[in-house]
Amino acid sequence: MLQVVIARISLALALLLAQSILIKTAHAAEEPSWPTKHIALVVPYPPGAITDTVGRRLGNQMSLALGVPVVIENKAGAGANLGAAYVSNAQPNGATILFTSYGNIMIDSVTEAQHKLTPVAAVGPMTVVMLIRPDLPYKSIEEMVAYARANPQKISFASVGIGSSYHLLIEQMNSLGKLDMVHIPYKGGAASMADFLGGRVDVMLATWLFAKPYVSDKRARAVALVNSERSPSLPDLPTVNERAVPGVKLIDGLGIFAPKGLPEALVARLNKEVNRIIEEPDMKAWLTNEAIPPTAMTTAAFEKMLIDEAKPLDKLIRENKIGMK
């Protein structure tokens, strides 16, 4: 009798094992293998920028998930348009994808690369602060705007490049606030920060991840957020919109894009893996701590968000004839 029971248990275990193998095989068949030997994850900013920092962490996890090496390629310049154009012109075979701030992708007036790129996955919105030098006479966002209004061309305002989302924010402030601040474009956040710390530029924008050490050691003063709402990470910091120039806001975050024509199965696989990675406890905690709340969404939802957020900003550009040369 005991032998019969043991035999039945052994048979049941064997059937369970076979079922498990069949399920895993079926799932593996659903997941397309990556068709290239490696992936170039293009970051259109220099090393040290938030896209580079987050991109390297994300790339490491993507390598494990997809089973192919993910190599970061920094292609900085033209307000991130250089890297975006490079990816938009790449073969849609999975070998080249873009990791960037989506604020630079979603405005038609800023770049034509949008029409040649497929939104794949969002990572999360960025918390962006306005920094002023501590030695300047204005100490708050209200004082800065009042000084700029009374002193045209006296405030120099750095951006990470012509046509970037930061440049657009400056143009919004000038247009809606009736200001005349001088725009100084740089090739990235590190270059603008160097001149800011050296006293050669008065005001700049930076992600909280990048700005935090300079604010902590009092080499920079954070006077406002340029996001549409206050951040849970910085609850006491007001927005430019609520305190100084109504209507001004920066919609920006981090996301992955691919050349148009990348097969839907590969887009779906990338979206699934990125969503899973940013929800892993360690990655989620790190992103949240750096004021980049992870925001998993489908490819369709990501694309809709970009289109919806671009409409009012694009309208503002056209109505005020803000040139993006």
C-alpha positions as CSV (number, residue, x, y, z in Angstrom):
1,M,0.0,0.0,0.0
2,L,2.8,2.4,0.9
3,Q,4.5,1.7,-2.4
4,V,1.3,2.6,-4.2
5,V,1.0,5.9,-2.4
6,I,4.7,6.7,-3.1
7,A,4.2,5.8,-6.8
8,R,1.1,8.1,-7.0
9,I,3.0,11.0,-5.3
10,S,5.9,10.5,-7.7
11,L,3.6,10.5,-10.6
12,A,1.9,13.7,-9.4
13,L,5.2,15.4,-8.9
14,A,6.3,14.4,-12.3
15,L,3.1,15.8,-13.9
16,L,3.6,19.1,-12.0
17,L,7.2,19.3,-13.1
18,A,6.2,18.7,-16.7
19,Q,3.4,21.2,-16.5
20,S,5.8,23.8,-15.0
21,I,8.2,23.2,-17.9
22,L,5.5,23.5,-20.5
23,I,4.3,26.8,-18.9
24,K,7.9,28.2,-18.8
25,T,8.4,27.1,-22.4
26,A,5.2,28.8,-23.5
27,H,6.1,32.0,-21.7
28,A,9.6,31.9,-23.3
29,A,8.0,31.5,-26.7
30,E,5.8,34.6,-26.0
31,E,8.9,36.7,-25.1
32,P,10.9,37.5,-28.2
33,S,14.6,37.1,-27.8
34,W,16.6,40.2,-28.5
35,P,17.7,40.2,-32.1
36,T,21.0,42.0,-31.7
37,K,24.2,41.2,-29.8
38,H,24.1,44.4,-27.8
39,I,22.0,47.5,-27.3
40,A,23.4,51.0,-27.5
41,L,21.4,53.1,-25.0
42,V,22.0,56.6,-26.3
43,V,22.0,59.3,-23.6
44,P,21.9,62.8,-25.3
45,Y,23.7,64.5,-22.4
46,P,27.2,64.4,-21.1
47,P,28.3,62.0,-18.3
48,G,27.1,63.2,-14.9
49,A,23.7,64.4,-16.0
50,I,20.7,62.8,-14.5
51,T,19.9,61.0,-17.7
52,D,23.4,59.5,-17.5
53,T,23.2,58.5,-13.8
54,V,19.7,56.9,-14.1
55,G,20.5,55.5,-17.5
56,R,23.5,53.5,-16.3
57,R,21.5,52.0,-13.4
58,L,18.6,51.2,-15.7
59,G,21.0,49.9,-18.4
60,N,22.6,47.4,-16.0
61,Q,19.2,46.0,-15.1
62,M,18.1,45.9,-18.7
63,S,21.2,43.8,-19.6
64,L,20.1,41.2,-17.1
65,A,16.5,41.2,-18.2
66,L,17.1,41.1,-22.0
67,G,20.2,38.8,-21.9
68,V,22.4,41.2,-24.0
69,P,24.9,43.9,-23.0
70,V,23.4,47.4,-22.8
71,V,26.1,50.0,-23.5
72,I,25.7,53.7,-22.7
73,E,26.6,56.1,-25.5
74,N,26.7,59.8,-24.6
75,K,25.8,61.9,-27.6
76,A,25.4,65.4,-26.1
77,G,24.6,68.6,-28.0
78,A,21.8,70.8,-29.5
79,G,19.7,70.6,-26.4
80,A,19.5,66.8,-26.6
81,N,18.4,66.9,-30.2
82,L,21.7,65.5,-31.5
83,G,21.2,62.2,-29.7
84,A,17.5,62.1,-30.5
85,A,18.2,62.6,-34.2
86,Y,20.9,59.9,-34.1
87,V,18.4,57.4,-32.7
88,S,15.6,58.5,-35.0
89,N,17.8,57.7,-38.0
90,A,19.0,54.4,-36.7
91,Q,17.8,51.0,-38.0
92,P,14.7,49.9,-36.1
93,N,16.3,46.5,-35.2
94,G,16.7,46.8,-31.5
95,A,20.3,47.8,-31.5
96,T,19.9,51.5,-30.8
97,I,17.4,53.1,-28.4
98,L,17.2,56.4,-26.6
99,F,17.1,57.3,-22.9
100,T,16.3,61.0,-22.5
101,S,14.1,63.6,-20.8
102,Y,10.9,63.5,-22.7
103,G,10.3,67.3,-22.3
104,N,12.7,67.6,-25.2
105,I,10.8,65.2,-27.4
106,M,7.2,66.2,-27.0
107,I,7.3,69.8,-28.5
108,D,6.8,69.9,-32.3
109,S,8.4,73.3,-32.5
110,V,11.6,72.1,-30.7
111,T,12.5,69.0,-32.6
112,E,11.3,67.0,-35.6
113,A,12.8,63.8,-34.1
114,Q,9.5,63.3,-32.3
115,H,8.0,62.1,-35.6
116,K,10.7,59.5,-36.1
117,L,10.7,58.1,-32.6
118,T,8.4,55.6,-30.9
119,P,7.6,56.2,-27.2
120,V,8.4,52.9,-25.4
121,A,8.4,53.4,-21.6
122,A,8.3,56.1,-19.0
123,V,10.5,55.9,-15.9
124,G,9.1,58.9,-14.0
125,P,8.8,62.7,-13.8
126,M,11.7,64.8,-12.7
127,T,11.7,67.3,-9.9
128,V,13.4,70.4,-11.3
129,V,14.4,73.4,-9.1
130,M,15.4,76.9,-10.0
131,L,18.8,77.9,-8.5
132,I,20.2,81.4,-7.9
133,R,23.7,82.3,-6.7
134,P,23.7,83.0,-2.9
135,D,25.7,86.3,-3.4
136,L,22.9,87.9,-5.5
137,P,20.6,90.6,-4.0
138,Y,17.4,88.6,-4.5
139,K,16.8,85.7,-2.2
140,S,13.4,84.3,-3.3
141,I,11.5,83.7,-6.5
142,E,9.3,86.7,-5.9
143,E,12.4,89.0,-5.4
144,M,14.1,87.5,-8.4
145,V,11.2,88.2,-10.7
146,A,10.7,91.7,-9.4
147,Y,14.4,92.4,-10.0
148,A,14.3,90.9,-13.5
149,R,11.3,93.1,-14.3
150,A,13.0,96.2,-13.0
151,N,16.3,95.4,-14.6
152,P,16.0,94.1,-18.2
153,Q,18.9,92.1,-19.5
154,K,20.6,92.0,-16.1
155,I,19.8,88.4,-15.2
156,S,21.6,85.7,-17.1
157,F,19.8,82.4,-17.1
158,A,21.5,79.1,-18.1
159,S,19.9,76.2,-19.9
160,V,21.2,72.9,-21.1
161,G,20.9,73.9,-24.7
162,I,18.9,75.8,-27.3
163,G,15.6,74.0,-27.9
164,S,15.7,72.1,-24.6
165,S,12.8,72.0,-22.1
166,Y,14.8,74.3,-19.8
167,H,15.2,76.8,-22.6
168,L,11.4,76.6,-23.1
169,L,10.9,77.3,-19.4
170,I,13.0,80.4,-19.6
171,E,11.1,81.6,-22.7
172,Q,7.8,81.0,-20.8
173,M,9.0,83.2,-17.9
174,N,10.0,85.9,-20.3
175,S,6.8,85.8,-22.2
176,L,4.2,85.3,-19.5
177,G,6.1,87.4,-16.9
178,K,7.0,90.3,-19.2
179,L,10.6,89.8,-18.4
180,D,13.8,90.1,-20.3
181,M,16.3,87.7,-18.9
182,V,19.3,86.7,-21.0
183,H,19.4,83.0,-22.1
184,I,22.8,81.4,-22.0
185,P,22.8,77.9,-23.6
186,Y,25.2,75.2,-22.5
187,K,25.9,71.6,-23.7
188,G,24.7,70.1,-20.5
189,G,24.0,70.5,-16.8
190,A,27.7,70.0,-15.7
191,A,28.9,72.8,-18.0
192,S,26.2,75.3,-16.8
193,M,26.8,74.4,-13.2
194,A,30.5,75.1,-13.5
195,D,29.8,78.6,-14.8
196,F,27.1,79.1,-12.2
197,L,29.5,78.2,-9.4
198,G,32.1,80.4,-11.0
199,G,29.9,83.4,-10.9
200,R,29.5,83.7,-14.7
201,V,25.8,83.0,-14.8
202,D,23.1,84.1,-12.3
203,V,20.3,81.6,-12.5
204,M,19.9,78.0,-13.7
205,L,17.6,75.0,-13.6
206,A,18.6,71.6,-12.4
207,T,17.0,68.3,-11.3
208,W,16.9,67.9,-7.6
209,L,19.2,64.9,-7.9
210,F,21.9,67.1,-9.5
211,A,21.3,70.2,-7.4
212,K,21.1,68.6,-4.0
213,P,24.8,68.6,-3.0
214,Y,25.2,72.3,-4.1
215,V,22.2,73.4,-2.2
216,S,23.3,71.4,0.9
217,D,26.7,73.1,1.0
218,K,25.1,76.5,0.3
219,R,26.8,77.1,-3.0
220,A,23.4,77.4,-4.6
221,R,20.0,78.6,-3.3
222,A,16.9,76.7,-4.4
223,V,14.1,79.3,-4.7
224,A,11.4,77.5,-6.5
225,L,10.2,74.4,-8.4
226,V,9.4,74.7,-12.0
227,N,7.1,71.7,-12.1
228,S,3.3,72.3,-12.2
229,E,2.9,71.3,-8.6
230,R,4.9,71.1,-5.4
231,S,6.9,67.9,-4.8
232,P,6.4,65.6,-1.8
233,S,10.2,65.5,-1.7
234,L,10.4,69.2,-1.2
235,P,7.1,70.2,0.3
236,D,8.2,73.7,1.5
237,L,9.5,74.8,-1.9
238,P,6.9,76.8,-3.9
239,T,6.4,76.6,-7.6
240,V,7.1,79.5,-10.0
241,N,3.5,79.2,-11.1
242,E,2.0,79.8,-7.7
243,R,4.3,82.5,-6.4
244,A,5.7,84.5,-9.3
245,V,4.6,83.9,-12.9
246,P,1.2,82.2,-13.4
247,G,1.1,79.7,-16.2
248,V,4.7,78.7,-16.1
249,K,5.4,75.0,-15.8
250,L,7.9,72.4,-16.9
251,I,6.6,69.0,-17.9
252,D,9.5,66.7,-18.0
253,G,10.6,63.3,-17.0
254,L,12.7,60.3,-18.1
255,G,11.7,57.8,-20.7
256,I,12.9,55.3,-23.4
257,F,12.3,55.8,-27.1
258,A,13.1,53.7,-30.1
259,P,13.3,54.4,-33.9
260,K,10.0,54.3,-35.7
261,G,9.4,50.8,-37.1
262,L,10.7,48.8,-34.1
263,P,8.6,45.6,-34.2
264,E,5.7,45.8,-31.8
265,A,6.8,42.6,-30.0
266,L,10.1,44.3,-29.1
267,V,8.4,47.5,-28.0
268,A,6.1,45.5,-25.8
269,R,9.1,43.5,-24.3
270,L,11.0,46.7,-23.5
271,N,8.0,48.3,-22.0
272,K,7.3,45.3,-19.8
273,E,10.9,45.0,-18.6
274,V,11.3,48.7,-17.8
275,N,8.1,48.8,-15.9
276,R,9.2,45.7,-13.9
277,I,12.7,47.2,-13.2
278,I,11.4,50.6,-11.9
279,E,9.0,48.8,-9.6
280,E,11.7,46.6,-8.0
281,P,12.0,47.6,-4.3
282,D,15.6,48.8,-4.5
283,M,15.2,50.7,-7.8
284,K,11.9,52.2,-6.7
285,A,13.3,53.4,-3.4
286,W,16.4,54.9,-5.1
287,L,14.3,56.8,-7.7
288,T,11.8,58.0,-5.1
289,N,14.7,59.3,-2.9
290,E,16.1,61.2,-5.9
291,A,12.7,62.9,-6.5
292,I,12.0,60.8,-9.6
293,P,8.8,58.9,-8.6
294,P,8.7,55.8,-10.7
295,T,5.7,55.8,-13.0
296,A,5.0,52.6,-14.9
297,M,2.6,52.9,-17.8
298,T,1.8,51.2,-21.1
299,T,3.3,52.4,-24.3
300,A,-0.1,53.7,-25.4
301,A,-0.5,55.7,-22.2
302,F,3.0,57.1,-22.4
303,E,2.4,58.3,-25.9
304,K,-1.0,59.9,-25.0
305,M,0.6,61.7,-22.1
306,L,3.3,63.2,-24.3
307,I,0.7,64.4,-26.9
308,D,-1.7,65.8,-24.3
309,E,1.1,67.7,-22.4
310,A,2.6,69.1,-25.6
311,K,-0.5,70.8,-26.9
312,P,-0.7,73.8,-24.5
313,L,3.1,74.3,-24.6
314,D,3.1,74.1,-28.4
315,K,0.3,76.6,-28.5
316,L,2.2,78.9,-26.2
317,I,5.2,78.7,-28.5
318,R,3.3,79.5,-31.6
319,E,1.1,82.3,-30.1
320,N,4.1,84.1,-28.6
321,K,6.4,83.3,-31.6
322,I,9.0,81.9,-29.3
323,G,11.9,81.0,-31.7
324,M,13.8,77.7,-31.3
325,K,16.7,78.2,-33.7
